[in-house]
């Protein structure tokens, strides 16, 4: 069961096409895994269409974001249409991978293979990464992270924002526990130390728009080398 979802701002930003490439990719992958947020997206798109019609008919005025959220919450949640790309053009191999790994189709399409075939790069004992070769905003990096069972990440805060989608396994930190399908949104106000808390690897898709700010001297010295 998915317990942690993107903020309303992220859903509205995705609906409006205003997110960065990395953020949009993470949100899209979450939407493939989460029917609840797929319904929220449909609500946001419907509200956006209604607002455009209203603005075309009336003199433009300031839009209160809290009012928009209230309208979204008030709308009834219907069963969402399937957001996944049509299976007609996908190979049976990819379809099977999607079912076995619970991997979003968008990510499978981008990688061209499943998670098991990723060429991981060692960052340090217990943690590996794969940086996705995609064009994005200046300073933004999109990467897959693989944490070994029980791995404790170095304590860190954030110089910018970080959004993390769990694909496999789980981790926990000061804000709660995040399992498959969950999203964590972090900003410069969060100081945490995530721990992979199951007996399987924790694999996450993460996007950052600035380097992390590590607390230990060793981690800071290694940071230019590993690029996190």
C-alpha positions in Angstrom: 0.0 0.0 0.0 1.3 3.4 -1.0 1.3 5.8 2.0 3.3 8.8 0.8 2.1 10.8 -2.2 3.3 13.9 -4.1 2.2 17.3 -2.9 -0.7 19.1 -4.5 1.8 21.5 -5.9 3.6 18.7 -7.7 0.4 17.2 -9.1 -0.8 20.6 -10.4 2.7 21.3 -11.8 2.7 18.0 -13.7 -0.8 18.7 -15.0 0.3 22.2 -16.2 3.6 20.9 -17.7 5.6 23.3 -15.5 7.8 20.7 -13.7 11.5 20.2 -14.6 12.3 17.1 -16.7 13.5 15.2 -13.7 10.6 16.0 -11.5 8.1 15.2 -14.3 9.8 11.8 -14.7 9.6 10.9 -11.0 5.9 12.1 -10.8 5.0 10.1 -14.0 6.6 7.0 -12.6 4.6 7.4 -9.3 1.4 7.9 -11.3 1.9 4.6 -13.0 2.1 2.9 -9.6 -0.6 4.9 -7.7 -4.3 4.9 -8.8 -5.1 7.4 -6.1 -2.7 10.0 -7.6 -3.8 9.1 -11.1 -7.3 10.2 -10.0 -5.9 13.4 -8.4 -4.2 14.2 -11.8 -7.5 13.8 -13.6 -9.1 16.2 -11.1 -6.3 18.7 -11.6 -6.5 18.5 -15.4 -10.3 18.9 -15.2 -10.0 21.9 -12.9 -7.3 23.4 -15.1 -9.6 23.2 -18.2 -12.4 24.8 -16.3 -10.1 27.6 -15.1 -9.0 28.3 -18.7 -12.6 28.6 -19.9 -13.4 30.9 -17.0 -10.3 33.2 -17.7 -11.3 33.3 -21.4 -14.8 34.5 -20.5 -13.8 36.9 -17.7 -11.2 39.5 -16.9 -8.1 37.7 -15.6 -7.6 38.1 -11.9 -5.3 36.6 -9.2 -5.9 33.0 -8.5 -5.8 31.8 -4.9 -3.9 28.5 -4.7 -5.6 27.4 -1.5 -9.0 27.8 -3.3 -7.7 25.6 -6.1 -6.7 22.9 -3.7 -10.1 23.1 -1.9 -11.9 22.7 -5.3 -9.7 19.6 -6.1 -10.5 18.1 -2.7 -14.2 18.7 -3.2 -14.3 16.9 -6.5 -15.5 13.3 -6.4 -12.7 10.7 -7.1 -13.6 8.6 -10.0 -11.8 5.6 -11.3 -8.9 6.9 -13.4 -8.2 5.9 -16.9 -5.1 3.8 -17.4 -2.1 6.2 -17.6 0.2 3.5 -18.8 1.3 3.6 -22.5 -0.5 1.1 -24.6 0.8 -2.4 -24.2 0.3 -3.1 -28.0 3.7 -1.8 -28.9 5.6 -3.3 -25.9 7.4 -6.6 -26.0 6.3 -9.5 -23.9 9.6 -9.3 -22.1 9.0 -5.7 -21.0 5.5 -6.5 -19.9 6.8 -9.3 -17.8 9.5 -7.1 -16.3 7.0 -4.5 -15.4 5.0 -7.1 -13.5 7.9 -8.8 -11.8 9.8 -5.7 -10.8 6.9 -3.3 -10.4 8.9 -1.0 -12.5 7.2 1.9 -14.2 6.9 1.6 -18.0 8.5 5.0 -18.5 11.6 3.9 -16.7 11.8 0.6 -18.6 11.4 2.5 -21.9 14.2 4.9 -20.9 16.6 2.3 -19.7 15.8 -0.3 -22.5 16.0 -3.0 -19.8 15.0 -3.9 -16.3 16.6 -3.0 -13.0 18.6 -6.2 -12.8 20.6 -5.2 -15.9 21.7 -1.8 -14.7 25.4 -1.1 -14.7 25.7 0.3 -11.2 28.6 2.5 -10.1 29.9 2.1 -6.6 29.5 5.2 -4.5 30.7 3.7 -1.2 30.2 0.5 0.9 26.6 -0.3 0.7 25.5 2.2 -1.9 25.5 2.3 -5.7 24.1 4.7 -8.3 23.3 5.0 -11.9 22.9 8.5 -13.3 20.3 8.7 -16.0 21.7 10.3 -19.2 18.9 12.8 -19.7 18.7 16.5 -20.5 17.3 18.5 -17.6 17.6 21.8 -15.9 21.0 23.2 -14.9 22.1 21.5 -11.7 19.4 18.9 -11.8 20.5 15.2 -11.7 18.2 12.2 -12.0 19.7 8.9 -10.7 18.8 5.5 -9.5 20.2 4.6 -6.1 20.7 1.1 -4.7 21.1 0.7 -1.0 22.2 -2.6 0.5 20.0 -4.1 3.3 20.7 -2.2 6.6 22.8 0.5 4.9 22.7 3.8 6.8 23.3 6.8 4.6 25.5 9.6 5.9 23.5 12.3 7.7 22.8 15.2 5.4 20.7 18.2 4.6 19.8 19.7 1.3 21.0 22.8 -0.5 18.0 22.5 -2.8 15.1 20.1 -3.3 15.2 16.3 -3.6 12.3 14.0 -4.6 12.7 10.2 -4.2 10.5 7.4 -5.4 11.0 4.0 -3.9 10.9 1.3 -6.6 11.9 -1.7 -4.5 12.5 -2.4 -0.8 12.1 0.4 1.7 13.9 3.0 3.8 13.1 4.9 6.9 14.2 8.2 8.4 13.1 10.9 10.8 10.0 11.6 8.7 8.7 8.0 8.4 9.0 4.8 6.4 8.9 4.7 2.6 8.2 1.5 0.7 7.5 0.7 -3.0 5.6 3.4 -4.7 6.1 6.0 -1.9 7.5 9.4 -2.7 9.5 11.6 -0.3 9.9 15.3 -1.0 12.8 17.0 0.8 13.9 20.6 0.9 16.6 22.6 2.6 14.7 22.3 5.9 15.2 18.6 6.2 18.2 17.1 7.9 18.0 13.3 7.9 19.8 9.9 7.7 17.8 7.3 5.7 18.3 3.6 6.5 17.5 0.7 4.2 15.3 -1.2 6.7 14.5 -4.6 5.0 16.5 -7.7 4.0 16.4 -6.7 0.3 18.1 -4.0 -1.7 16.3 -0.6 -1.6 16.2 0.8 -5.1 15.0 4.4 -5.6 14.6 6.9 -8.4 15.7 10.3 -7.2 16.0 13.8 -8.6 18.0 16.6 -7.0 18.5 20.2 -8.2 21.6 20.9 -6.0 24.3 18.8 -4.2 23.5 17.4 -0.8 25.1 18.9 2.3 26.8 16.1 4.3 27.7 16.5 7.9 30.8 14.3 8.2 34.2 15.4 6.9 34.8 12.1 5.0 31.5 12.4 3.2 32.2 15.9 2.2 35.6 14.9 0.9 34.1 12.1 -1.2 31.3 14.2 -2.6 33.1 15.7 -5.6 34.2 12.2 -6.6 30.8 10.5 -6.4 28.8 13.5 -7.6 26.0 13.4 -5.1 
